[in-house]
């Protein structure tokens, strides 16, 4: 497994990178070859056309091609480009301009709601049983599809009866103090509202290794806002997160995240797009939670109890984990403990955060995930590992597999101690 990729960030100019960054493109089309959308959507022009080619031909009077909305923001094109063209920034800017140009519509409202899902989740978590009933009600789901274009085909993630932050407050915060081993946990919305077991597992593993864990106030990383072209919203939450985490960084804490889309957004997207004091410090001190332990050579110190672990698991590497070079960090430790782990390959799941929730993208989303589904169903495994919560949702939707985060399995391996 490669080391985490340190982004070569463009010089800040108070906004997205200059369009002259398209010059290194030599039309090799590797970006189109790795794109998961082009094989399933004939209307999508592909990352080369949407990125360098379009920017070269455009002037102030030419609109962004509407097919940019079909981009999943998987960033495989960005990672694969041999000329280091900043496709991440080019597509991000194009989506933002597309949002400005298209104006108001019910689909535009839907995209804004999905982009700001954290606000909706905060409300739903206050009445979890009512919210779960509403999201599971077939009539209400059909209404949401017909009015807003939110697909009725998917099972909505359940709200936990107790959020991670509520659990954290009830336990009285950190149970371990350290002057040298300190981390600040960025849990994101999914681990807080829907999968608090992920956050609890992280706390257990890190405290077992002697780390002092803190949980600062935080907002969404901005990933769904960037993916839906709402950069003003993304800048708003980025500013909040920088203000909240910066004092911890100054005090010697490293920032860890259990969602690879969150860590990628904090480390690479936000410092590219927003000229905010402290955003580079947050980027430079943010890590994937399991990769951080691997970097510190501490995964072996867990001394996992094989009797408490599953015999066989499969593993899906999320696109955003591969983009950062942090995929599969837990696999060597699990295999050393006797767990048979089958790697499912490098296929995109097709979910891509909010993308798979859009009615007009649902079929493409499932078509993109077909190879992954087939690979998962061909393996005898008790569950599928993945570091991305929405990839996990897609795996569970497209197969009979249960999806779990690697940190949950590492925590389970401590049960015999």
C-alpha positions in Angstrom: 0.0 0.0 0.0 1.3 3.4 -1.0 1.9 6.2 1.5 -0.7 8.9 1.8 -0.5 11.3 -1.2 0.5 14.8 -0.2 -1.3 17.2 -2.5 0.7 19.7 -4.6 -1.6 22.5 -4.0 -1.9 25.5 -6.4 -0.9 28.9 -5.2 -3.9 30.6 -3.6 -5.4 33.5 -5.6 -8.5 34.0 -3.4 -10.5 31.4 -5.4 -10.2 28.3 -7.6 -7.0 27.7 -9.5 -6.3 29.6 -12.7 -7.6 28.0 -15.9 -4.0 28.1 -17.3 -3.5 24.9 -15.2 -5.1 23.0 -18.2 -2.0 23.6 -20.3 -0.1 20.4 -19.1 -3.0 18.2 -20.5 -1.7 16.3 -23.6 -5.0 14.5 -24.4 -4.0 11.0 -23.4 -7.6 10.3 -22.3 -6.5 8.3 -19.3 -9.0 10.3 -17.2 -11.8 9.1 -19.5 -10.6 5.5 -19.3 -10.8 5.5 -15.5 -14.1 7.4 -15.2 -16.9 5.2 -13.9 -19.6 7.3 -15.5 -18.6 7.3 -19.2 -19.4 3.6 -19.7 -22.9 3.8 -18.3 -24.0 7.3 -19.4 -23.7 8.2 -23.1 -24.6 11.8 -22.5 -21.7 12.4 -20.2 -18.8 13.9 -22.1 -16.1 12.6 -19.7 -13.6 14.3 -17.5 -11.2 15.4 -20.3 -14.0 17.3 -22.0 -15.5 18.6 -18.8 -12.1 19.6 -17.5 -9.2 20.8 -19.7 -10.9 20.8 -23.1 -13.9 22.8 -22.0 -11.8 25.3 -20.1 -9.5 25.8 -23.1 -12.4 26.6 -25.4 -14.6 28.7 -23.1 -14.8 32.4 -22.7 -17.1 34.5 -20.5 -20.1 34.0 -22.7 -20.1 30.2 -22.9 -22.0 28.2 -20.4 -20.8 25.1 -18.6 -22.1 22.0 -20.3 -25.0 20.6 -18.3 -23.6 17.1 -18.3 -21.2 18.1 -15.5 -24.1 17.2 -13.2 -23.5 13.6 -14.1 -20.0 13.7 -12.6 -19.9 11.6 -9.4 -16.9 13.5 -8.0 -15.1 10.2 -7.4 -11.9 12.0 -8.5 -10.4 8.9 -10.2 -9.6 11.2 -13.1 -7.7 13.5 -10.8 -5.7 10.7 -9.3 -4.9 9.0 -12.6 -3.7 12.1 -14.6 0.0 11.6 -15.5 0.4 15.3 -16.2 -1.0 16.4 -12.7 -3.8 18.5 -14.2 -5.9 19.7 -11.3 -9.1 18.0 -12.4 -10.4 18.2 -8.9 -10.4 22.0 -9.0 -11.6 22.3 -12.7 -14.6 20.1 -12.1 -15.4 21.7 -8.7 -15.4 25.1 -10.4 -17.5 23.9 -13.3 -20.2 22.4 -11.0 -20.4 25.7 -9.1 -20.8 27.7 -12.3 -23.5 25.2 -13.5 -25.4 25.7 -10.2 -25.3 29.5 -10.7 -26.4 29.3 -14.3 -29.3 26.8 -14.0 -31.3 28.9 -11.6 -34.2 27.7 -9.4 -36.0 24.4 -9.8 -37.3 21.6 -7.6 -34.2 19.6 -8.5 -32.0 22.5 -7.6 -33.8 22.7 -4.2 -33.2 19.0 -3.8 -29.5 19.3 -4.5 -29.3 22.1 -2.0 -31.0 20.0 0.7 -28.8 17.0 0.0 -25.7 19.2 0.1 -26.7 20.5 3.5 -27.8 17.1 4.8 -26.2 17.8 8.1 -28.9 20.4 8.9 -31.6 17.9 8.1 -29.9 15.2 10.2 -29.6 17.5 13.1 -33.4 17.9 13.1 -34.1 14.2 12.5 -31.8 13.1 15.3 -34.0 15.0 17.8 -37.0 12.8 17.0 -35.2 9.6 15.7 -38.2 7.3 15.8 -40.5 9.7 14.0 -37.8 10.4 11.4 -37.1 6.7 10.8 -40.8 6.0 10.4 -41.1 8.9 7.9 -38.1 7.8 5.9 -39.3 4.2 5.8 -42.9 5.1 4.7 -43.4 4.1 1.2 -45.9 6.8 0.4 -43.7 9.6 1.7 -40.7 8.2 -0.2 -42.8 8.1 -3.4 -43.9 11.7 -2.7 -40.3 12.8 -2.3 -39.4 11.1 -5.5 -42.2 12.7 -7.5 -41.8 16.2 -6.1 -38.0 16.5 -5.4 -36.5 13.7 -7.4 -35.1 11.8 -4.3 -35.2 8.1 -5.4 -37.7 5.9 -3.5 -35.6 2.8 -4.4 -33.1 3.3 -1.6 -33.4 2.4 2.1 -32.7 5.6 4.1 -30.0 5.2 6.9 -31.7 5.0 10.3 -31.2 7.7 12.9 -29.5 6.3 16.0 -31.5 6.7 19.3 -28.4 8.3 20.8 -26.0 10.3 18.6 -22.2 9.8 19.0 -21.9 13.3 20.5 -24.6 12.5 23.1 -22.8 9.4 24.0 -19.5 11.3 24.3 -21.1 13.9 26.6 -22.7 11.2 28.8 -19.4 9.4 29.3 -17.8 12.6 30.4 -15.5 13.1 27.4 -12.0 11.6 27.3 -11.0 8.9 29.7 -7.3 9.0 28.9 -4.9 12.0 29.2 -1.6 12.3 27.5 1.0 15.0 26.8 2.4 13.2 23.7 -0.4 11.1 22.1 -3.3 13.5 21.3 -5.9 13.4 18.6 -9.0 15.4 17.8 -11.7 13.4 16.2 -13.6 14.6 13.1 -16.6 12.2 13.1 -18.7 13.8 10.4 -22.4 13.6 10.1 -22.8 9.9 9.3 -20.9 8.6 12.4 -22.7 11.1 14.6 -26.3 10.6 13.5 -26.4 7.2 11.9 -23.5 5.0 12.9 -22.3 6.1 16.4 -20.8 2.6 16.7 -18.0 3.8 14.4 -17.1 6.7 16.7 -17.4 4.6 19.8 -15.0 2.0 18.2 -12.5 4.7 17.3 -12.5 6.0 20.9 -12.1 2.5 22.3 -9.2 1.6 20.0 -7.3 4.9 20.5 -7.8 5.0 24.2 -6.6 1.4 24.4 -3.4 2.6 22.8 -3.0 5.4 25.2 -4.3 8.3 23.2 -6.1 11.3 24.6 -9.1 11.7 22.3 -11.0 15.0 22.0 -14.1 15.7 20.0 -14.3 19.4 19.0 -17.5 21.2 17.9 -17.8 20.7 14.1 -19.9 20.9 11.0 -20.0 18.8 7.9 -16.6 18.6 6.1 -18.2 20.2 3.0 -17.9 17.1 0.8 -21.6 17.0 -0.3 -21.6 20.8 -0.8 -18.6 20.6 -3.1 -20.1 17.7 -5.0 -23.3 19.5 -5.5 -21.7 22.8 -6.6 -22.5 24.9 -3.5 -19.1 26.3 -2.7 -20.5 29.2 -0.5 -22.0 26.6 1.8 -18.8 24.6 1.8 -16.8 27.7 2.7 -19.2 28.5 5.5 -18.7 25.1 7.2 -15.0 25.0 6.4 -14.6 28.3 8.3 -16.4 26.9 11.3 -14.3 23.7 11.3 -11.0 25.7 11.0 -12.0 27.9 13.9 -12.9 24.9 16.0 -10.0 22.6 15.3 -7.2 25.2 15.0 -6.7 25.6 18.8 -6.3 21.8 19.1 -3.8 21.7 16.4 -1.9 24.5 18.1 -1.9 22.5 21.3 -0.4 19.5 19.5 -3.4 17.4 18.5 -3.5 15.6 15.2 -6.9 15.5 13.5 -8.3 12.0 12.6 -11.4 11.1 10.5 -13.2 7.8 10.0 -14.8 8.8 6.7 -12.4 9.0 3.8 -14.5 11.5 1.9 -14.3 13.8 4.9 -10.6 13.4 5.2 -10.1 14.0 1.5 -12.2 17.2 1.7 -10.4 18.5 4.7 -6.9 17.6 3.3 -7.2 18.4 -0.4 -10.4 20.1 -1.5 -10.9 22.8 1.0 -7.3 24.2 0.9 -7.6 24.3 -2.9 -10.8 26.3 -2.9 -10.9 28.5 0.1 -8.5 31.3 1.1 -9.0 31.0 4.8 -6.5 31.5 7.6 -5.9 28.1 9.2 -7.3 25.9 6.4 -3.8 24.8 5.4 -2.9 23.9 9.0 -6.0 21.8 9.2 -5.2 20.1 5.9 -1.6 19.3 6.9 -2.6 17.8 10.2 -5.6 15.7 9.1 -5.3 11.9 8.7 -7.5 8.9 8.1 -8.0 7.3 11.5 -6.7 3.8 10.7 -3.9 5.0 8.4 -2.7 7.2 11.3 -2.2 4.2 13.5 -0.4 2.4 10.7 1.9 5.4 10.3 2.6 5.3 14.0 3.4 1.6 13.8 0.7 0.9 16.4 -1.7 -1.5 14.7 0.4 -4.4 15.8 0.3 -3.2 19.4 -3.5 -3.9 19.5 -2.7 -7.6 19.8 -6.1 -8.6 18.4 -7.8 -11.7 19.8 -8.6 -13.9 16.8 -11.4 -15.6 18.7 -13.3 -12.3 18.8 -12.9 -11.6 15.1 -14.8 -12.9 12.0 -13.1 -15.7 10.1 -13.6 -14.1 6.7 -14.3 -10.6 5.4 -14.3 -8.8 2.1 -12.9 -5.3 1.5 -14.0 -2.5 -0.8 -11.5 0.4 -1.3 -13.5 3.6 -1.7 -12.4 6.0 -4.5 -11.6 8.7 -2.0 -9.4 6.4 0.1 -7.5 5.4 -3.0 -7.2 9.0 -4.0 -5.3 9.7 -0.8 -3.4 6.4 -0.8 -4.9 5.3 2.5 -7.0 2.4 1.4 -6.7 -1.0 3.2 -4.7 0.3 6.2 -6.3 -2.2 8.6 -5.9 -5.3 6.3 -2.4 -6.3 7.4 -3.3 -6.3 11.1 -6.5 -8.2 10.5 -4.7 -10.8 8.3 -2.0 -11.2 10.9 -4.7 -11.9 13.4 -6.0 -14.8 11.2 -8.8 -13.1 9.4 -9.1 -14.0 5.7 -9.7 -10.7 3.8 -10.6 -10.8 0.1 -10.0 -7.5 -1.7 -12.9 -6.8 -4.1 -10.8 -4.7 -6.5 -10.8 -1.1 -7.5 -14.3 -0.7 -8.8 -16.3 2.4 -7.8 -19.4 1.6 -5.8 -21.4 4.2 -7.7 -23.0 5.8 -4.6 -20.7 8.8 -4.4 -22.4 10.4 -1.4 -25.6 12.2 -2.5 -25.3 11.1 -6.2 -27.0 7.8 -5.8 -30.0 9.5 -4.0 -31.0 11.4 -7.1 -33.8 9.7 -9.0 -32.3 10.6 -12.4 -28.9 9.1 -11.3 -30.1 6.0 -9.5 -29.8 3.6 -12.5 -26.3 4.9 -13.4 -25.3 4.5 -9.8 -26.4 0.9 -9.7 -24.9 0.2 -13.1 -21.5 1.6 -11.9 -21.7 -0.7 -8.9 -22.5 -3.9 -10.8 -18.9 -5.2 -10.9 -18.4 -4.5 -7.2 -21.7 -6.3 -6.3 -20.7 -9.3 -8.3 -17.3 -9.4 -6.7 -18.8 -9.2 -3.2 -21.4 -11.9 -3.9 -18.7 -14.2 -5.2 -16.8 -14.2 -1.9 -17.7 -16.2 1.2 -17.5 -13.5 3.8 -19.3 -12.5 7.0 -19.3 -8.8 6.1 -17.7 -6.3 3.8 -15.2 -3.8 5.1 -15.1 -0.2 3.8 -14.0 3.2 5.1 -16.7 5.1 3.4 -20.2 5.1 4.9 -22.1 5.7 1.6 -20.1 3.0 -0.1 -21.2 0.8 2.7 -24.8 1.8 2.0 -24.4 1.0 -1.6 -22.9 -2.4 -0.8 -25.8 -3.3 1.4 -28.3 -2.0 -1.1 -26.8 -4.0 -4.0 -25.9 -7.2 -2.2 -26.9 -9.2 0.8 -23.7 -8.2 2.6 -23.4 -6.2 5.8 -21.0 -3.4 5.6 -18.8 -2.4 8.5 -16.0 0.1 9.1 -12.5 -1.4 9.7 -12.3 0.4 13.0 -15.3 -1.5 14.2 -13.6 -4.8 13.5 -10.4 -3.6 15.2 -12.4 -2.7 18.3 -14.1 -6.1 18.3 -10.7 -7.7 18.3 -10.1 -6.2 21.7 -13.0 -8.0 23.3 -10.7 -10.9 24.5 -8.4 -8.5 26.4 
